[in-house]
Amino acid sequence: MRHDLLKRVILEQHEVIRRAEIVPRAITLSPEINQVLTGIRRAGKSTLLYSLVKQLVAGGVDWNRIIYINFEDERLTEMTAADLNDILAVQSEMSGQRGYFFFDEIQNIQGWEKFARRMADRRESVQIAGSNAKMLSREIVSTLGARYLDKHIWPYSFEEYLRAVGTPYGETELIETVAHGRIRAGCSAYLEEGGLPESLRYPSKRDCLSSVYQKILLGDIVTRNNLRNGSAVALLVKKIAETVTHDVSYANLYGNLKAVGIKISKDTIIEYVDCIMDSYLVFKLYNHFSAFAERETKPKYYFADNGILNLFLTDKKNTLPENAVAVWLREHYGEEVCYLKSSATGLDVDFYIPSEHAAIQVCLQVNDQSASREIGNLLKASESMPDVSRLIIVTSEGVPARHPDHPEIELIPIDVFLLKGCA
């Protein structure tokens, strides 16, 4: 690869980083630890790398030692794994000192992992970001050989969202009437608009979110995986969005698509769902009661960002809050999070966190008659599962309290839950 082109790409990226406005996040990176950042497109991975670059420069590192390459740059379209070594040559030409390497969307280069491993073996400082789960497939992880730490980057949490829009959210604000009202208003906006950092800069959040979704759909799902039926993929995403809060099988999805005239096989649906998940657009939760071999049968799907989910919804009242709770739980507890459903006992609980011994329902109106089902299922979980000692209902308003008729049940307003969780 031409060295002058690589240098131009690097120097132009320096200008992009210089101009970037950085909103601090509750995520820290160290140049002494090589990491692979993964997550949905526009979650803020690149901005985190920019932040680390600015920290290095502020600490005295010369810009010529910063080698930041975005592999989605169209000038690098023809680049192959064989060309990656030219990056080391260019770095030595730009500076005689140790370089700091930042590789964005490097999964576009087939075979990148061998180069990344060699860089780590050379004790180079390397940070990698990508928006496809195949970056961390079993084969690639084996090649990297534990030389990189994996860090999943989610869109803004509610706390980060409030910080980004300038709304105070400390203990004082949570108990002061007017300040807490601002937090609740922020929560309503967060539930509908989501936490993609880029969307906060746009007057029309929906237009921005629609643009990001189209890039994920067409770029990260259809084109990257060479899928033939893009319209079927788009409809499948919509049908998954409509099932959020419910468990759903591949057979259900097959029937939903067939009912609107999309004729693809169940195997193709499984392939498409895998590609959708590889883009980090959605994630699965499994039923705690399902045997390992059966847990794929009926998972619950949730979207990584509420704003993108909201593009597809007509009934938002319960779906958006439950999705936001699912994201918070998955970010903090990982794949431990599951749900409870038993046909034998009729038990149906939104979320279960084994390490917290907590069963959680999302029910915005606990005084409504419809809440009796959620309350009954929590009590049933407590009676039938010895490990369940905390019963929680995430509600829409009020302050943390106990249910007046069932004091064993904790009531946590959703804005407080999204800030503090089960604490």
GINOR-V598226 format. One record per run of one state. SS is the DSSP state (H for helix, E for strand, L for the rest). FROM is the first residue (numbers start at 1). TO is the last residue. If there is no record, write none. Layout:
# GINOR-V598226
ss->{SS SS}
from->{FROM FROM}
to->{TO TO}
This chain:
# GINOR-V598226
ss->{L H L E L H L H E L H L H L H L E L H L H L E L H L H L E L H L H L H L H L H L H L E L H L H L E L H L E L H L H L E L E H L E L H L E L E L E H L}
from->{1 3 20 35 39 45 59 63 66 71 74 77 81 84 85 95 100 105 106 109 112 122 125 131 133 137 138 145 149 153 158 166 171 176 177 194 197 202 205 224 230 244 247 249 250 260 266 279 282 288 292 295 299 304 306 311 319 337 338 342 348 354 357 358 363 371 385 390 396 401 403 409 414 421}
to->{2 19 34 38 44 58 62 65 70 73 76 80 83 84 94 99 104 105 108 111 121 124 130 132 136 137 144 148 152 157 165 170 175 176 193 196 201 204 223 229 243 246 248 249 259 265 278 281 287 291 294 298 303 305 310 318 336 337 341 347 353 356 357 362 370 384 389 395 400 402 408 413 420 423}
